[in-house]
Amino acid sequence: MAAPPIPIAKQKAIRKLHAQGLSHRAIGRKLGIDHTLCVDYLHKPETAPKTPEEMEAKIRKDLRRGPMSPDELGEGLGAGPGAVRKLLAGMKARGVLLVEHPNGLFEMASTVNLAPGVFELKAKPGVQQVYGVTGDNHLCSKYERLDVLNAAYDEFARSGVRHVFNTGNWIDGEARFNKTELLTPPGMDHQLDYMIRNYPARAGITTHYVAGDDHEGWYAQREGIEIGRYLESRAHAAGRKDLHYLGYAEADVMLKCGTGASVCRVVHPGGGSAYALSYTVQKLVESYQGGEKPHVLLAGHYHKAEYCYAREVHCLQTACTTDQSLFMRKKKLAAHVGFWKIWITQDTRGVITSFGQQFFPYYDRGFYERRYR
């Protein structure tokens, strides 16, 4: 593990001794530091970072080198531990993956440390509830289908839908193989701003979304930020209160009704598509330990549209609103373009007594441009 940052006082001493003609090795011996660090600090400005953005960047950089206390972080910022804790609290509120250990040290965490989300929605016994379902929108990709996504929300609005579940991959993210397919300049904030501007908003409708561990999840892994929470905070700052973050990779929505509840699990699984459409979700349901099964499973990732009833779980693969990409074509993966509406009725114990689903299929752009007959 790399050594912690050198205090500002020692940085100044390095420069002073260097001006006196001492070699790097002599400076290192005199100050009790590794002489290889001297060159780095000789070329750094003497002043500590001043703006919140500069201070946050410095904290991120320092914590990537290992766990540090607020006092140690403050040495590199020219700030006291109280001010550092305030900065850390603000960063964490915006989704930066920070962990505070019992010994008071802070560390940058991994996405594997994120716990599944839990959320509640209420229903009345015997009253049919209708929900919208979408996922794998891949905004910012040239293959995105905003026409389909807007048609989905128009249908949801006409049907009186108040809650929409999104199973992740709402943006395309950045990887080596998709850079030439993006509609936005490089950078996480550009893609999130595009999402905030272009993802449909309809009066009275809230979109409850999970973040995938791929695509938007690539940013989470590289930047050390809970991307779904960060999107929500940016959306709120832009005046959009209709985007509600459920959790990373999966979340349980408790459908409370009467004296009980049923669980609707919104999940963005991993792995590739199987030869048989139902295989992936069937194996997912089979993998759940006793007592952990949901009553409804909404699964994205595979870009497929399918309903099945495995182990008494209503399973829905949520399709996509993006055309088949070059990557998918090379992998021989079909894209089922469209969206769903589902109907759920529960009794006084919260048990699901009826479940209905309707798929709205769409086709490639050429179909609507009448290039094919």
Contacts in CASP RR format, 6 or more apart in sequence:
PFRMAT RR
TARGET T0000
AUTHOR 0000-0000-0000
METHOD contacts of the structure
MODEL  1
MAAPPIPIAKQKAIRKLHAQGLSHRAIGRKLGIDHTLCVDYLHKPETAPK
TPEEMEAKIRKDLRRGPMSPDELGEGLGAGPGAVRKLLAGMKARGVLLVE
HPNGLFEMASTVNLAPGVFELKAKPGVQQVYGVTGDNHLCSKYERLDVLN
AAYDEFARSGVRHVFNTGNWIDGEARFNKTELLTPPGMDHQLDYMIRNYP
ARAGITTHYVAGDDHEGWYAQREGIEIGRYLESRAHAAGRKDLHYLGYAE
ADVMLKCGTGASVCRVVHPGGGSAYALSYTVQKLVESYQGGEKPHVLLAG
HYHKAEYCYAREVHCLQTACTTDQSLFMRKKKLAAHVGFWKIWITQDTRG
VITSFGQQFFPYYDRGFYERRYR
1 65 0 8 1.000
1 66 0 8 1.000
2 65 0 8 1.000
2 66 0 8 1.000
3 33 0 8 1.000
3 34 0 8 1.000
3 37 0 8 1.000
3 65 0 8 1.000
4 62 0 8 1.000
4 65 0 8 1.000
4 66 0 8 1.000
4 68 0 8 1.000
4 72 0 8 1.000
5 62 0 8 1.000
5 65 0 8 1.000
5 72 0 8 1.000
5 75 0 8 1.000
5 76 0 8 1.000
6 14 0 8 1.000
6 33 0 8 1.000
6 37 0 8 1.000
6 41 0 8 1.000
7 75 0 8 1.000
7 76 0 8 1.000
8 46 0 8 1.000
8 48 0 8 1.000
8 75 0 8 1.000
8 76 0 8 1.000
8 78 0 8 1.000
10 31 0 8 1.000
10 33 0 8 1.000
11 41 0 8 1.000
11 44 0 8 1.000
11 46 0 8 1.000
12 46 0 8 1.000
13 31 0 8 1.000
14 27 0 8 1.000
14 31 0 8 1.000
14 38 0 8 1.000
14 41 0 8 1.000
14 42 0 8 1.000
15 41 0 8 1.000
15 42 0 8 1.000
15 46 0 8 1.000
17 26 0 8 1.000
17 27 0 8 1.000
17 30 0 8 1.000
17 31 0 8 1.000
18 27 0 8 1.000
18 38 0 8 1.000
18 42 0 8 1.000
22 30 0 8 1.000
24 35 0 8 1.000
24 36 0 8 1.000
24 38 0 8 1.000
24 39 0 8 1.000
25 35 0 8 1.000
27 33 0 8 1.000
27 35 0 8 1.000
27 38 0 8 1.000
28 34 0 8 1.000
28 35 0 8 1.000
28 38 0 8 1.000
29 35 0 8 1.000
48 76 0 8 1.000
48 77 0 8 1.000
48 78 0 8 1.000
48 79 0 8 1.000
49 55 0 8 1.000
49 57 0 8 1.000
49 58 0 8 1.000
49 77 0 8 1.000
52 87 0 8 1.000
55 77 0 8 1.000
55 79 0 8 1.000
55 87 0 8 1.000
56 87 0 8 1.000
56 91 0 8 1.000
56 96 0 8 1.000
58 76 0 8 1.000
58 77 0 8 1.000
59 73 0 8 1.000
59 77 0 8 1.000
59 84 0 8 1.000
59 87 0 8 1.000
59 88 0 8 1.000
59 91 0 8 1.000
60 96 0 8 1.000
60 108 0 8 1.000
62 68 0 8 1.000
62 72 0 8 1.000
62 73 0 8 1.000
62 76 0 8 1.000
63 73 0 8 1.000
63 98 0 8 1.000
63 106 0 8 1.000
63 107 0 8 1.000
63 108 0 8 1.000
64 108 0 8 1.000
66 107 0 8 1.000
66 108 0 8 1.000
67 101 0 8 1.000
67 105 0 8 1.000
67 106 0 8 1.000
67 107 0 8 1.000
68 105 0 8 1.000
68 106 0 8 1.000
68 107 0 8 1.000
69 81 0 8 1.000
69 104 0 8 1.000
69 105 0 8 1.000
69 106 0 8 1.000
70 80 0 8 1.000
70 81 0 8 1.000
70 82 0 8 1.000
70 84 0 8 1.000
70 85 0 8 1.000
70 88 0 8 1.000
70 104 0 8 1.000
70 106 0 8 1.000
71 80 0 8 1.000
71 81 0 8 1.000
71 84 0 8 1.000
73 84 0 8 1.000
73 106 0 8 1.000
74 80 0 8 1.000
74 81 0 8 1.000
74 83 0 8 1.000
74 84 0 8 1.000
77 83 0 8 1.000
77 84 0 8 1.000
79 87 0 8 1.000
88 98 0 8 1.000
88 100 0 8 1.000
88 106 0 8 1.000
91 98 0 8 1.000
92 98 0 8 1.000
93 233 0 8 1.000
94 225 0 8 1.000
94 229 0 8 1.000
94 230 0 8 1.000
94 233 0 8 1.000
95 225 0 8 1.000
95 226 0 8 1.000
95 228 0 8 1.000
95 229 0 8 1.000
95 230 0 8 1.000
95 233 0 8 1.000
96 224 0 8 1.000
96 225 0 8 1.000
96 226 0 8 1.000
97 108 0 8 1.000
97 109 0 8 1.000
97 110 0 8 1.000
97 111 0 8 1.000
97 113 0 8 1.000
97 114 0 8 1.000
97 220 0 8 1.000
97 224 0 8 1.000
97 225 0 8 1.000
97 226 0 8 1.000
98 106 0 8 1.000
98 107 0 8 1.000
98 108 0 8 1.000
98 109 0 8 1.000
99 106 0 8 1.000
99 107 0 8 1.000
99 108 0 8 1.000
99 109 0 8 1.000
99 113 0 8 1.000
100 106 0 8 1.000
101 107 0 8 1.000
108 224 0 8 1.000
109 224 0 8 1.000
110 221 0 8 1.000
110 224 0 8 1.000
111 213 0 8 1.000
111 217 0 8 1.000
111 220 0 8 1.000
111 221 0 8 1.000
111 224 0 8 1.000
111 226 0 8 1.000
111 248 0 8 1.000
111 249 0 8 1.000
114 226 0 8 1.000
114 247 0 8 1.000
114 248 0 8 1.000
114 249 0 8 1.000
116 247 0 8 1.000
116 248 0 8 1.000
116 249 0 8 1.000
116 250 0 8 1.000
116 251 0 8 1.000
116 252 0 8 1.000
117 246 0 8 1.000
117 247 0 8 1.000
117 248 0 8 1.000
117 250 0 8 1.000
117 251 0 8 1.000
117 252 0 8 1.000
118 251 0 8 1.000
118 252 0 8 1.000
118 254 0 8 1.000
119 208 0 8 1.000
119 244 0 8 1.000
119 246 0 8 1.000
119 251 0 8 1.000
119 252 0 8 1.000
119 253 0 8 1.000
119 254 0 8 1.000
120 253 0 8 1.000
120 254 0 8 1.000
120 256 0 8 1.000
120 261 0 8 1.000
121 163 0 8 1.000
121 253 0 8 1.000
121 254 0 8 1.000
121 255 0 8 1.000
121 256 0 8 1.000
122 256 0 8 1.000
122 257 0 8 1.000
123 129 0 8 1.000
123 255 0 8 1.000
123 256 0 8 1.000
123 257 0 8 1.000
123 344 0 8 1.000
123 346 0 8 1.000
124 257 0 8 1.000
124 258 0 8 1.000
125 257 0 8 1.000
125 258 0 8 1.000
125 346 0 8 1.000
125 347 0 8 1.000
125 348 0 8 1.000
125 350 0 8 1.000
126 345 0 8 1.000
126 346 0 8 1.000
126 347 0 8 1.000
126 353 0 8 1.000
127 345 0 8 1.000
128 343 0 8 1.000
128 344 0 8 1.000
128 345 0 8 1.000
128 354 0 8 1.000
129 255 0 8 1.000
129 343 0 8 1.000
129 344 0 8 1.000
129 345 0 8 1.000
129 346 0 8 1.000
130 159 0 8 1.000
130 160 0 8 1.000
130 161 0 8 1.000
130 341 0 8 1.000
130 342 0 8 1.000
130 343 0 8 1.000
131 161 0 8 1.000
131 163 0 8 1.000
131 164 0 8 1.000
131 165 0 8 1.000
131 341 0 8 1.000
131 342 0 8 1.000
131 343 0 8 1.000
131 344 0 8 1.000
132 152 0 8 1.000
132 156 0 8 1.000
132 161 0 8 1.000
132 163 0 8 1.000
132 164 0 8 1.000
132 165 0 8 1.000
132 339 0 8 1.000
132 340 0 8 1.000
132 341 0 8 1.000
132 342 0 8 1.000
133 164 0 8 1.000
133 165 0 8 1.000
133 167 0 8 1.000
133 298 0 8 1.000
133 316 0 8 1.000
133 318 0 8 1.000
133 339 0 8 1.000
133 340 0 8 1.000
133 341 0 8 1.000
133 342 0 8 1.000
134 149 0 8 1.000
134 152 0 8 1.000
134 164 0 8 1.000
134 165 0 8 1.000
134 166 0 8 1.000
134 167 0 8 1.000
134 318 0 8 1.000
134 319 0 8 1.000
134 321 0 8 1.000
134 338 0 8 1.000
134 339 0 8 1.000
134 340 0 8 1.000
135 166 0 8 1.000
135 167 0 8 1.000
135 168 0 8 1.000
135 169 0 8 1.000
135 170 0 8 1.000
135 300 0 8 1.000
135 318 0 8 1.000
135 319 0 8 1.000
135 320 0 8 1.000
135 321 0 8 1.000
135 339 0 8 1.000
136 167 0 8 1.000
136 168 0 8 1.000
136 169 0 8 1.000
136 300 0 8 1.000
136 301 0 8 1.000
136 303 0 8 1.000
136 318 0 8 1.000
136 319 0 8 1.000
136 320 0 8 1.000
136 321 0 8 1.000
136 322 0 8 1.000
137 144 0 8 1.000
137 149 0 8 1.000
137 166 0 8 1.000
137 168 0 8 1.000
137 169 0 8 1.000
137 170 0 8 1.000
137 171 0 8 1.000
137 199 0 8 1.000
137 320 0 8 1.000
137 321 0 8 1.000
137 322 0 8 1.000
138 144 0 8 1.000
138 169 0 8 1.000
138 170 0 8 1.000
138 171 0 8 1.000
138 172 0 8 1.000
138 215 0 8 1.000
138 320 0 8 1.000
138 321 0 8 1.000
138 322 0 8 1.000
138 325 0 8 1.000
139 146 0 8 1.000
139 170 0 8 1.000
139 171 0 8 1.000
139 172 0 8 1.000
139 191 0 8 1.000
139 194 0 8 1.000
139 195 0 8 1.000
139 198 0 8 1.000
139 199 0 8 1.000
140 171 0 8 1.000
140 172 0 8 1.000
140 173 0 8 1.000
140 182 0 8 1.000
140 183 0 8 1.000
140 184 0 8 1.000
140 190 0 8 1.000
140 191 0 8 1.000
140 194 0 8 1.000
140 195 0 8 1.000
141 172 0 8 1.000
141 178 0 8 1.000
141 181 0 8 1.000
141 182 0 8 1.000
141 183 0 8 1.000
141 322 0 8 1.000
141 325 0 8 1.000
142 181 0 8 1.000
142 182 0 8 1.000
142 183 0 8 1.000
143 181 0 8 1.000
143 322 0 8 1.000
143 323 0 8 1.000
143 324 0 8 1.000
143 325 0 8 1.000
144 172 0 8 1.000
144 183 0 8 1.000
144 321 0 8 1.000
144 322 0 8 1.000
145 321 0 8 1.000
145 322 0 8 1.000
145 323 0 8 1.000
145 337 0 8 1.000
145 362 0 8 1.000
145 365 0 8 1.000
146 198 0 8 1.000
146 321 0 8 1.000
147 362 0 8 1.000
147 368 0 8 1.000
148 321 0 8 1.000
148 337 0 8 1.000
148 338 0 8 1.000
148 339 0 8 1.000
148 362 0 8 1.000
149 199 0 8 1.000
149 200 0 8 1.000
149 321 0 8 1.000
149 339 0 8 1.000
150 200 0 8 1.000
151 339 0 8 1.000
151 360 0 8 1.000
151 362 0 8 1.000
152 200 0 8 1.000
152 321 0 8 1.000
152 338 0 8 1.000
152 339 0 8 1.000
152 360 0 8 1.000
153 164 0 8 1.000
153 200 0 8 1.000
153 201 0 8 1.000
153 202 0 8 1.000
153 205 0 8 1.000
154 202 0 8 1.000
155 339 0 8 1.000
155 341 0 8 1.000
155 360 0 8 1.000
156 164 0 8 1.000
156 202 0 8 1.000
156 205 0 8 1.000
156 341 0 8 1.000
157 202 0 8 1.000
157 203 0 8 1.000
157 205 0 8 1.000
159 341 0 8 1.000
161 205 0 8 1.000
161 341 0 8 1.000
162 204 0 8 1.000
162 205 0 8 1.000
162 206 0 8 1.000
163 205 0 8 1.000
163 206 0 8 1.000
163 208 0 8 1.000
164 205 0 8 1.000
164 206 0 8 1.000
164 207 0 8 1.000
164 208 0 8 1.000
165 207 0 8 1.000
165 208 0 8 1.000
165 209 0 8 1.000
165 253 0 8 1.000
165 264 0 8 1.000
165 266 0 8 1.000
165 298 0 8 1.000
165 318 0 8 1.000
166 207 0 8 1.000
166 208 0 8 1.000
166 209 0 8 1.000
166 210 0 8 1.000
166 266 0 8 1.000
167 209 0 8 1.000
167 210 0 8 1.000
167 266 0 8 1.000
167 267 0 8 1.000
167 268 0 8 1.000
167 298 0 8 1.000
167 299 0 8 1.000
167 300 0 8 1.000
167 301 0 8 1.000
167 318 0 8 1.000
168 209 0 8 1.000
168 210 0 8 1.000
168 211 0 8 1.000
168 212 0 8 1.000
168 215 0 8 1.000
168 216 0 8 1.000
168 268 0 8 1.000
168 300 0 8 1.000
168 301 0 8 1.000
169 212 0 8 1.000
169 214 0 8 1.000
169 215 0 8 1.000
169 216 0 8 1.000
169 268 0 8 1.000
169 300 0 8 1.000
169 301 0 8 1.000
170 195 0 8 1.000
170 199 0 8 1.000
170 209 0 8 1.000
170 216 0 8 1.000
170 231 0 8 1.000
171 191 0 8 1.000
171 192 0 8 1.000
171 194 0 8 1.000
171 195 0 8 1.000
171 215 0 8 1.000
171 216 0 8 1.000
172 178 0 8 1.000
172 181 0 8 1.000
172 182 0 8 1.000
172 191 0 8 1.000
172 215 0 8 1.000
173 182 0 8 1.000
173 188 0 8 1.000
173 191 0 8 1.000
173 215 0 8 1.000
173 216 0 8 1.000
173 217 0 8 1.000
173 218 0 8 1.000
173 219 0 8 1.000
174 182 0 8 1.000
174 186 0 8 1.000
174 187 0 8 1.000
174 188 0 8 1.000
174 191 0 8 1.000
174 218 0 8 1.000
174 219 0 8 1.000
175 218 0 8 1.000
177 327 0 8 1.000
178 325 0 8 1.000
178 327 0 8 1.000
179 186 0 8 1.000
181 325 0 8 1.000
181 326 0 8 1.000
182 191 0 8 1.000
183 194 0 8 1.000
184 190 0 8 1.000
184 191 0 8 1.000
184 194 0 8 1.000
188 219 0 8 1.000
188 223 0 8 1.000
188 225 0 8 1.000
188 227 0 8 1.000
189 234 0 8 1.000
191 216 0 8 1.000
191 219 0 8 1.000
192 230 0 8 1.000
192 231 0 8 1.000
192 234 0 8 1.000
193 234 0 8 1.000
195 231 0 8 1.000
196 231 0 8 1.000
196 234 0 8 1.000
196 235 0 8 1.000
196 238 0 8 1.000
196 240 0 8 1.000
196 243 0 8 1.000
199 207 0 8 1.000
199 243 0 8 1.000
201 240 0 8 1.000
201 242 0 8 1.000
202 242 0 8 1.000
204 242 0 8 1.000
205 242 0 8 1.000
206 242 0 8 1.000
206 243 0 8 1.000
206 244 0 8 1.000
207 242 0 8 1.000
207 243 0 8 1.000
207 244 0 8 1.000
208 244 0 8 1.000
208 246 0 8 1.000
208 251 0 8 1.000
208 253 0 8 1.000
208 266 0 8 1.000
209 228 0 8 1.000
209 243 0 8 1.000
209 244 0 8 1.000
209 245 0 8 1.000
209 246 0 8 1.000
209 266 0 8 1.000
210 245 0 8 1.000
210 246 0 8 1.000
210 247 0 8 1.000
210 248 0 8 1.000
210 249 0 8 1.000
210 250 0 8 1.000
210 251 0 8 1.000
210 266 0 8 1.000
210 267 0 8 1.000
210 268 0 8 1.000
211 217 0 8 1.000
211 220 0 8 1.000
211 226 0 8 1.000
211 227 0 8 1.000
211 228 0 8 1.000
211 231 0 8 1.000
211 245 0 8 1.000
211 247 0 8 1.000
211 248 0 8 1.000
211 249 0 8 1.000
211 268 0 8 1.000
212 248 0 8 1.000
212 249 0 8 1.000
212 268 0 8 1.000
212 301 0 8 1.000
213 220 0 8 1.000
213 221 0 8 1.000
213 248 0 8 1.000
213 249 0 8 1.000
213 268 0 8 1.000
213 270 0 8 1.000
214 270 0 8 1.000
214 301 0 8 1.000
216 227 0 8 1.000
216 228 0 8 1.000
216 231 0 8 1.000
217 227 0 8 1.000
219 225 0 8 1.000
219 227 0 8 1.000
220 226 0 8 1.000
220 227 0 8 1.000
220 228 0 8 1.000
220 248 0 8 1.000
226 248 0 8 1.000
227 248 0 8 1.000
228 245 0 8 1.000
228 247 0 8 1.000
228 248 0 8 1.000
229 245 0 8 1.000
231 243 0 8 1.000
231 245 0 8 1.000
232 243 0 8 1.000
232 244 0 8 1.000
232 245 0 8 1.000
235 241 0 8 1.000
235 243 0 8 1.000
246 253 0 8 1.000
246 266 0 8 1.000
249 267 0 8 1.000
249 268 0 8 1.000
250 265 0 8 1.000
250 266 0 8 1.000
250 267 0 8 1.000
250 268 0 8 1.000
251 265 0 8 1.000
251 266 0 8 1.000
251 267 0 8 1.000
252 263 0 8 1.000
252 264 0 8 1.000
252 265 0 8 1.000
252 266 0 8 1.000
252 294 0 8 1.000
253 263 0 8 1.000
253 264 0 8 1.000
253 265 0 8 1.000
253 266 0 8 1.000
254 261 0 8 1.000
254 262 0 8 1.000
254 263 0 8 1.000
255 261 0 8 1.000
255 262 0 8 1.000
255 263 0 8 1.000
255 264 0 8 1.000
255 295 0 8 1.000
255 296 0 8 1.000
255 344 0 8 1.000
255 346 0 8 1.000
255 350 0 8 1.000
255 352 0 8 1.000
256 350 0 8 1.000
257 346 0 8 1.000
257 347 0 8 1.000
257 348 0 8 1.000
257 350 0 8 1.000
258 346 0 8 1.000
258 348 0 8 1.000
258 349 0 8 1.000
258 350 0 8 1.000
259 348 0 8 1.000
259 349 0 8 1.000
259 350 0 8 1.000
260 349 0 8 1.000
260 350 0 8 1.000
261 350 0 8 1.000
262 295 0 8 1.000
262 296 0 8 1.000
262 344 0 8 1.000
262 346 0 8 1.000
262 350 0 8 1.000
262 351 0 8 1.000
262 352 0 8 1.000
263 294 0 8 1.000
263 295 0 8 1.000
263 296 0 8 1.000
264 294 0 8 1.000
264 295 0 8 1.000
264 296 0 8 1.000
264 297 0 8 1.000
264 298 0 8 1.000
264 344 0 8 1.000
265 294 0 8 1.000
265 296 0 8 1.000
265 297 0 8 1.000
265 298 0 8 1.000
266 298 0 8 1.000
267 284 0 8 1.000
267 297 0 8 1.000
267 298 0 8 1.000
267 299 0 8 1.000
267 300 0 8 1.000
268 299 0 8 1.000
268 300 0 8 1.000
268 301 0 8 1.000
269 280 0 8 1.000
269 284 0 8 1.000
269 299 0 8 1.000
269 300 0 8 1.000
269 301 0 8 1.000
269 302 0 8 1.000
270 301 0 8 1.000
271 280 0 8 1.000
271 301 0 8 1.000
272 280 0 8 1.000
272 302 0 8 1.000
272 333 0 8 1.000
273 280 0 8 1.000
273 302 0 8 1.000
273 303 0 8 1.000
273 304 0 8 1.000
273 333 0 8 1.000
274 280 0 8 1.000
277 304 0 8 1.000
277 306 0 8 1.000
277 317 0 8 1.000
278 306 0 8 1.000
278 308 0 8 1.000
278 310 0 8 1.000
278 315 0 8 1.000
280 299 0 8 1.000
280 302 0 8 1.000
280 317 0 8 1.000
281 297 0 8 1.000
281 299 0 8 1.000
281 306 0 8 1.000
281 308 0 8 1.000
281 310 0 8 1.000
281 315 0 8 1.000
281 317 0 8 1.000
282 308 0 8 1.000
282 310 0 8 1.000
282 315 0 8 1.000
284 297 0 8 1.000
284 299 0 8 1.000
285 293 0 8 1.000
285 297 0 8 1.000
285 310 0 8 1.000
285 311 0 8 1.000
285 313 0 8 1.000
285 315 0 8 1.000
286 310 0 8 1.000
286 311 0 8 1.000
288 294 0 8 1.000
293 311 0 8 1.000
293 312 0 8 1.000
293 313 0 8 1.000
294 313 0 8 1.000
295 312 0 8 1.000
295 313 0 8 1.000
295 314 0 8 1.000
295 352 0 8 1.000
296 313 0 8 1.000
296 314 0 8 1.000
296 315 0 8 1.000
296 316 0 8 1.000
296 342 0 8 1.000
296 344 0 8 1.000
296 352 0 8 1.000
296 355 0 8 1.000
297 313 0 8 1.000
297 314 0 8 1.000
297 315 0 8 1.000
297 316 0 8 1.000
298 316 0 8 1.000
298 318 0 8 1.000
299 315 0 8 1.000
299 316 0 8 1.000
299 317 0 8 1.000
299 318 0 8 1.000
300 317 0 8 1.000
300 318 0 8 1.000
302 317 0 8 1.000
303 319 0 8 1.000
303 320 0 8 1.000
303 322 0 8 1.000
303 328 0 8 1.000
303 333 0 8 1.000
303 334 0 8 1.000
303 335 0 8 1.000
303 336 0 8 1.000
304 317 0 8 1.000
304 319 0 8 1.000
304 334 0 8 1.000
304 336 0 8 1.000
305 317 0 8 1.000
305 318 0 8 1.000
305 319 0 8 1.000
305 336 0 8 1.000
305 338 0 8 1.000
305 340 0 8 1.000
305 359 0 8 1.000
305 361 0 8 1.000
306 315 0 8 1.000
306 316 0 8 1.000
306 317 0 8 1.000
307 314 0 8 1.000
307 315 0 8 1.000
307 316 0 8 1.000
307 317 0 8 1.000
307 357 0 8 1.000
307 359 0 8 1.000
308 315 0 8 1.000
309 315 0 8 1.000
314 352 0 8 1.000
314 355 0 8 1.000
316 340 0 8 1.000
316 342 0 8 1.000
316 357 0 8 1.000
317 336 0 8 1.000
318 339 0 8 1.000
318 340 0 8 1.000
319 336 0 8 1.000
319 337 0 8 1.000
319 338 0 8 1.000
319 339 0 8 1.000
319 340 0 8 1.000
319 359 0 8 1.000
320 335 0 8 1.000
320 336 0 8 1.000
320 337 0 8 1.000
320 338 0 8 1.000
321 337 0 8 1.000
321 338 0 8 1.000
321 339 0 8 1.000
321 362 0 8 1.000
322 335 0 8 1.000
322 337 0 8 1.000
323 335 0 8 1.000
323 337 0 8 1.000
323 364 0 8 1.000
323 365 0 8 1.000
324 333 0 8 1.000
324 334 0 8 1.000
324 335 0 8 1.000
324 364 0 8 1.000
325 335 0 8 1.000
328 334 0 8 1.000
328 335 0 8 1.000
336 361 0 8 1.000
337 361 0 8 1.000
337 362 0 8 1.000
337 363 0 8 1.000
337 364 0 8 1.000
338 359 0 8 1.000
338 360 0 8 1.000
338 361 0 8 1.000
338 362 0 8 1.000
339 359 0 8 1.000
339 360 0 8 1.000
340 357 0 8 1.000
340 358 0 8 1.000
340 359 0 8 1.000
340 360 0 8 1.000
341 357 0 8 1.000
341 358 0 8 1.000
341 360 0 8 1.000
342 355 0 8 1.000
342 356 0 8 1.000
342 357 0 8 1.000
342 358 0 8 1.000
343 354 0 8 1.000
343 355 0 8 1.000
343 356 0 8 1.000
343 357 0 8 1.000
344 352 0 8 1.000
344 354 0 8 1.000
344 355 0 8 1.000
344 356 0 8 1.000
345 352 0 8 1.000
345 353 0 8 1.000
345 354 0 8 1.000
345 355 0 8 1.000
346 352 0 8 1.000
346 353 0 8 1.000
347 353 0 8 1.000
366 372 0 8 1.000
END
